[in-house]
Amino acid sequence: MSPPRVSQPRVWERYVAIGDSFTEGMVDPDPTGATEFAGWADRLAAHLSSYAAAAGRPFAYANLAVRGRKLDDVVGPQLAAAVELGPDLVSVVGGGNDILRPSVDIDALADRLEEAVIRLRGNGIDVLLATPTDPRDSGLFKALRARHAIHTANLFTIAQRHGAHVLNLWGIGSVQDWRMWGEDRIHLTSEGHRRVANAALVALGLPPADPEWDVPLPAAPAQTRVAQLRGHLAWARTYAGPWVQRRVRRTSSGAALAAKRPALLGLESPGECDGRHDDTPPDVLA
C-alpha cells in the first residue's frame, strides 16, 4: 500500500487586513513593541508567514484597521487602499460599530459588504470574512443577539455566493468564557486573539497551530453577587460611561489614529506578530 498523499497547504504571499478595533488587535499588547496592539490578524499573519517560508516563498503583511471605524470606512477608504497594495488575501471585518448604534439597517450592511467582496474577488483576491460572536451570555450586549444572528446569516450567504472564507466567531464556544475578554468586555484578551487566529487558519482550510485551540478553560471559581455587582459598577464607570459620552458627542476613539501597519512589509521572523517562534506549519494529509 502506498503512503498517504501529502498535499501542500495553500500559500498566500501578500495579506492585508482591514477593519476596526477587533482587527487592529485591541486589547492584545504587541509583544514586539512595534505597535500598541497585536491581535488575531497579526497572529494569523505570523502563521501564514511560516507557511510561505516553508515553501521558500516571500510574505508581506499590512494591517489598515483602525479602532472605532464604521463599515463605510472599512469598505471605502480602507478597501481602496488594500486593493492598491495588490494582495492575494484580504480579511474584511466590519459592521460591529454600526450594529451598536440604536438604529441600523442590517441588510444594507450586507449589501455594502457584498459589494466589497465582489470587488476583491473580481481582482483575483481571496477574501476572509468574520461573523460576530454570539452575545447570548453577555449581559447588556445580549440585546444585540438578533442583529448578530442576522448579520451572521448574511455573511455566510455572501461567502457562499462569491467563494469567500468565513471566520465563524459565532461558533467558537471557548470565547463565550468572559476570561477571554478584556476589562472593557468588548475586546478579546491575548488568549482570545490567539484562539481566533487558530480559527482563522481553519477557516482558510489550514491546520490550526494549536489542535486544542477551542478547548474551554477549566471552570472558573464562582463569584459572590456582591463581587459581581462591584465588577459591573466598575465597568460602567470606566468603560460604558465614556463610550456613551463619545456617542453623544459623535466622536470616535480612533478619530485621530492612522493604520498601524499601512504598507505591505515582511515579518522579521515567521513568529514576529505572534510573540512566539515555534509554530512550525504541520503537514496537511489529503
HELIX and SHEET records of a PDB file:
HELIX    1   1 SER A   21  GLU A   24  1                                   4    
HELIX    2   2 TRP A   40  ALA A   54  1                                  15    
HELIX    3   3 LEU A   71  ASP A   73  1                                   3    
HELIX    4   4 VAL A   74  GLN A   78  3                                   5    
HELIX    5   5 LEU A   79  GLU A   84  1                                   6    
HELIX    6   6 GLY A   96  ILE A   99  1                                   4    
HELIX    7   7 ILE A  106  GLY A  122  1                                  17    
HELIX    8   8 GLY A  139  LEU A  144  5                                   6    
HELIX    9   9 ARG A  145  HIS A  162  1                                  18    
HELIX   10  10 LEU A  169  GLY A  171  5                                   3    
HELIX   11  11 GLY A  173  GLN A  176  5                                   4    
HELIX   12  12 TRP A  178  MET A  180  5                                   3    
HELIX   13  13 SER A  190  ALA A  203  1                                  14    
HELIX   14  14 ARG A  225  TRP A  235  1                                  11    
HELIX   15  15 ALA A  236  ALA A  240  3                                   5    
HELIX   16  16 GLY A  241  ARG A  249  1                                   9    
HELIX   17  17 GLU A  272  ASP A  274  5                                   3    
SHEET    1   A 2 VAL A   6  SER A   7  0                                        
SHEET    2   A 2 VAL A 284  LEU A 285 -1                                        
SHEET    1   B 6 HIS A 165  LEU A 167  0                                        
SHEET    2   B 6 ASP A 126  ALA A 130  1                                        
SHEET    3   B 6 LEU A  89  VAL A  93  1                                        
SHEET    4   B 6 ARG A  14  GLY A  19  1                                        
SHEET    5   B 6 ALA A  60  ASN A  63  1                                        
SHEET    6   B 6 ARG A 261  LEU A 265 -1                                        
END                                                                             
